[in-house]
Structure formats: structure tokens, C-alpha cells
Amino acid sequence: MPSTELKSLDIYTRNSLANPFFKAYSHAEWVKIVKAPDFQPFGHTIVNNEGILLKYRKYNNHLGEFLKIWDNLNPDVKRRVIKYTKDFIK
């Protein structure tokens, strides 16, 4: 965990923020984010603004490829991956 503040977010949100398939925000997108009325400029930027950050996030084409592979995995393999991930995150 790079930040103790991130522990306050649920596992789904933390996982979404850590998704390796997201694209960097453009300048125009970042300006929209920081000018949003509910943007919190103080404190931990990611934790305080996770909803806005995820709202403007875009993903590259590799996410779709990954999801196709995941969907076709054997259910036992999926269970082992999920168990390992949950054990690792604790």
C-alpha cells in the first residue's frame, strides 16, 4: 500500500485506481477534474477525489483483450487468482 489513506477506500475502488490499462489524462481532462465543483485540492488528492478521477478515466485497447482472456479462464484458475489477490491485499 503506497499510502495509508488509500486503505480507507474499498477494494473495488483501489483496484480500479490501480488498473494498468488506463490512459494518462489529457491536459483538457485534467483541467475539468481540478475545476469540478466537488474537487478537493487539499489532503490526499487520490483518496479525496477518487470518484472524479475514475469518472474521467479512459482505458487502452489492452483492457478488452485482458477481459476476453479472463472470461475464458478455467473457473478454478479464476478462484485461485482471486484468492491470491485477496490474500496479497490484506
VODREN-612673 format. One record per residue: x, y, z of N, C-alpha, C, O, CB in turn; residue in three letters. Coordinates in steps of 0.001 Angstrom, whole numbers, padded with zeros to 6 digits, always signed. Glycine has a CB too. Layout:
! VODREN-612673
XYZXYZXYZXYZXYZALA/...
//
This chain:
! VODREN-612673
+000855-001169+000000+000000+000000+000000+000905+001237+000000+001638+001451+000966-000975-000005+001233MET/+000873+002035-001034+001731+003203-001065+001292+004314-000111+002062+005233+000167+001787+003735-002453PRO/+000090+004234+000379-000431+005294+001233-001417+004710+002235-002290+003925+001866-001103+006399+000391SER/-001280+005088+003495-002229+004598+004493-003623+005156+004239-004616+004523+004598-001761+004970+005905THR/-003710+006330+003628-005024+006912+003327-005803+006044+002340-007031+005991+002393-004862+008330+002762GLU/-005086+005362+001437-005770+004534+000444-006528+003379+001086-007464+002850+000488-004771+003992-000562LEU/-006137+002980+002300-006836+001895+002980-008291+002259+003278-009115+001373+003505-006114+001537+004272LYS/-008609+003542+003280-009985+003963+003550-010915+003686+002364-012136+003717+002516-010015+005449+003893SER/-010344+003416+001185-011157+003127+000005-011473+001635-000046-010677+000807+000397-010432+003577-001291LEU/-012636+001303-000589-012991-000111-000707-012102-000777-001757-011467-000101-002567-014492-000276-001076ASP/-012066-002093-001731-011163-002846-002600-011477-002626-004078-010561-002587-004901-011240-004330-002273ILE/-012756-002481-004428-013132-002247-005828-012549-000915-006317-012007-000842-007419-014680-002252-005987TYR/-012661+000122-005508-012144+001438-005896-010622+001406-006005-010055+001929-006964-012582+002514-004880THR/-009960+000793-005024-008491+000696-005080-008056-000076-006318-007087+000293-006981-007936+000014-003807ARG/-008774-001143-006623-008452-001936-007802-008661-001121-009074-007851-001196-009998-009303-003211-007840ASN/-009724-000358-009128-009991+000488-010294-008914+001545-010471-008483+001815-011592-011356+001157-010165SER/-008479+002140-009374-007432+003159-009450-006090+002564-009889-005275+003250-010507-007275+003850-008095LEU/-005868+001294-009570-004598+000640-009908-004634-000073-011256-003652-000710-011638-004231-000351-008829ALA/-005735+000020-011975-005876-000668-013256-004727-000278-014191-004557+000905-014486-007244-000337-013906ASN/-003938-001250-014663-002778-000920-015501-003123-000548-016935-002231-000212-017713-001838-002072-015519PRO/-004394-000601-017299-004786-000325-018678-005331+001084-018898-005845+001385-019976-005810-001318-019108PHE/-005224+001951-017890-005770+003292-018086-004793+004168-018856-003584+003936-018862-006107+003936-016739PHE/-005360+005189-019510-004549+006155-020255-004332+007382-019379-005140+007685-018501-005231+006548-021610LYS/-003245+008075-019627-002988+009324-018913-004073+010338-019280-004620+010315-020382-001566+009882-019250ALA/-004364+011215-018342-005333+012277-018616-004707+013294-019551-003522+013611-019448-005806+012958-017305TYR/-005524+013801-020468-005050+014902-021309-005070+016175-020461-005643+016197-019372-005938+015065-022609SER/-004453+017208-020961-004466+018487-020243-005911+018958-020051-006288+019398-018964-003638+019562-021012HIS/-006711+018864-021108-008106+019314-021035-008894+018510-019995-009714+019071-019267-008780+019192-022415ALA/-008647+017201-019926-009344+016373-018931-008903+016749-017516-009726+016818-016603-009077+014868-019191GLU/-007614+016989-017338-007115+017351-016005-007707+018693-015557-008047+018864-014387-005566+017421-016005TRP/-007825+019625-016476-008428+020921-016141-009877+020715-015700-010315+021333-014729-008360+021896-017355VAL/-010631+019853-016401-012015+019557-015994-012053+018964-014593-012924+019295-013789-012680+018588-016994LYS/-011092+018077-014309-011050+017426-012994-010827+018461-011899-011582+018503-010927-009938+016353-012950ILE/-009811+019286-012039-009485+020232-010959-010475+021388-010868-010534+022070-009845-008088+020784-011159VAL/-011250+021615-011924-012260+022670-011867-013645+022139-011479-014594+022916-011363-012342+023373-013209LYS/-013764+020845-011281-015042+020270-010866-015410+020853-009503-014536+021019-008653-014970+018702-010809ALA/-016683+021166-009281-017093+021792-008024-016795+020952-006780-016598+021498-005694-018556+022087-008075PRO/-016763+019641-006934-016509+018802-005763-015049+018342-005652-014735+017485-004825-017413+017594-005805ASP/-014163+018898-006471-012738+018562-006384-012171+019091-005065-012403+020244-004699-011949+019152-007599PHE/-011437+018247-004364-010822+018616-003083-009326+018853-003303-008576+017894-003487-011057+017503-002000GLN/-008881+020114-003288-007474+020406-003590-006509+020126-002436-005294+020149-002633-007343+021839-003992PRO/-007022+019866-001257-006151+019676-000100-006189+018230+000362-007156+017513+000103-006559+020610+001045PHE/-005151+017809+001036-005088+016443+001552-004606+015483+000480-003892+015871-000445-006455+016001+002077GLY/-004998+014248+000612-004580+013203-000317-005423+013299-001583-006611+012975-001563-004710+011792+000330HIS/-004825+013738-002675-005558+014008-003909-006318+012798-004421-007475+012924-004823-004614+014488-004971THR/-005692+011626-004414-006356+010443-004961-007528+010021-004092-008625+009791-004602-005365+009289-005095ILE/-007312+009918-002795-008377+009478-001887-009531+010473-001876-010695+010075-001913-007828+009293-000463VAL/-009219+011743-001827-010266+012767-001736-011026+012981-003043-012102+013579-003042-009659+014072-001301ASN/-010478+012499-004153-011086+012761-005461-011245+011506-006316-011321+011598-007541-010260+013771-006209ASN/-011293+010352-005688-011325+009102-006440-012506+009026-007406-012352+008509-008512-011374+007934-005487GLU/-013651+009514-007025-014820+009465-007906-014629+010288-009166-014980+009845-010260-016045+009947-007169GLY/-014082+011472-009020-013830+012346-010183-012756+011727-011068-012888+011703-012292-013397+013775-009727ILE/-011692+011226-010443-010599+010633-011217-011081+009450-012048-010694+009301-013207-009471+010190-010287LEU/-011922+008614-011458-012434+007461-012194-013460+007871-013247-013575+007222-014287-013055+006459-011230LEU/-014191+008927-012988-015191+009400-013951-014546+009799-015274-015106+009534-016338-015967+010587-013372LYS/-013388+010425-015221-012721+010910-016424-011712+009916-016998-011078+010203-018013-012029+012207-016125TYR/-011559+008778-016378-010547+007813-016810-010962+007113-018097-012125+006755-018284-010296+006781-015713ARG/-009988+006929-018975-010176+006172-020219-009159+005040-020225-008102+005131-019601-010014+007093-021496LYS/-009495+003983-020934-008656+002790-020950-008190+002464-022363-008874+002765-023341-009410+001602-020360TYR/-007008+001841-022454-006499+001457-023770-007131+000134-024220-007875-000496-023468-004955+001335-023740ASN/-006827-000273-025446-007437-001469-026032-007020-002764-025345-007700-003781-025483-007087-001550-027489ASN/-005933-002743-024621-005463-003959-023973-006412-004421-022861-006416-005600-022507-004068-003736-023408HIS/-007202-003518-022315-008166-003922-021284-009161-004921-021860-009447-005941-021231-008913-002690-020714LEU/-009685-004644-023036-010627-005567-023673-010007-006927-023933-010652-007958-023743-011131-004982-024974GLY/-008745-006927-024370-008038-008179-024616-007889-008970-023310-008117-010179-023276-006649-007903-025244GLU/-007508-008275-022246-007356-008916-020944-008684-009511-020472-008723-010644-019991-006826-007908-019910PHE/-009775-008744-020611-011081-009229-020156-011533-010465-020936-012162-011357-020366-012127-008123-020291LEU/-011221-010527-022222-011555-011721-023009-010800-012936-022480-011368-014019-022339-011228-011500-024504LYS/-009511-012746-022188-008713-013849-021639-009275-014272-020284-009427-015462-020010-007220-013437-021502ILE/-009582-013287-019439-010125-013582-018104-011435-014359-018204-011643-015340-017489-010348-012278-017314TRP/-012314-013910-019099-013611-014563-019253-013474-016025-019698-014334-016850-019389-014460-013795-020256ASP/-012407-016340-020413-012220-017697-020930-011375-018586-020013-011128-019749-020334-011577-017632-022290ASN/-010934-018047-018879-010145-018855-017950-011003-019915-017273-012204-019733-017071-009488-017964-016897LEU/-010371-021008-016933-010994-022067-016168-011449-021489-014823-010687-020749-014200-010014-023266-015970ASN/-012660-021799-014355-013150-021256-013078-012232-021536-011889-012126-020708-010984-014511-021818-012785PRO/-011568-022693-011880-010639-022989-010779-009451-022040-010783-008990-021606-009728-010146-024434-010868ASP/-008963-021725-011963-007842-020784-012076-008289-019404-011598-007555-018730-010876-007317-020714-013546VAL/-009488-018982-011998-010016-017686-011551-010101-017631-010026-009707-016637-009417-011408-017426-012169LYS/-010612-018689-009415-010731-018723-007949-009364-018586-007282-009224-017871-006289-011408-020032-007494ARG/-008349-019275-007831-007003-019182-007251-006449-017762-007382-005830-017245-006451-006051-020186-007934ARG/-006670-017141-008529-006194-015767-008735-006885-014823-007756-006229-013988-007134-006447-015309-010196VAL/-008183-014948-007617-008942-014086-006706-008488-014309-005266-008307-013346-004521-010460-014354-006837ILE/-008303-015559-004867-007843-015841-003512-006460-015247-003279-006224-014624-002244-007823-017352-003254LYS/-005554-015428-004212-004202-014883-004077-004257-013361-003955-003568-012770-003123-003322-015296-005284TYR/-005078-012740-004785-005182-011280-004774-005709-010793-003435-005177-009835-002875-006091-010792-005911THR/-006749-011438-002911-007310-011035-001623-006294-011220-000501-006188-010372+000385-008580-011836-001319LYS/-005537-012333-000532-004514-012572+000477-003400-011540+000388-002874-011092+001407-003942-013974+000328ASP/-003050-011171-000818-001972-010203-001048-002340-008804-000574-001496-008073-000055-001615-010162-002521PHE/-003602-008439-000754-004054-007076-000432-004199-006856+001069-004087-005720+001530-005384-006789-001118ILE/-004441-007895+001834-004678-007756+003272-003584-007014+003970-003647-006820+005184-004839-009090+003903LYS/
//
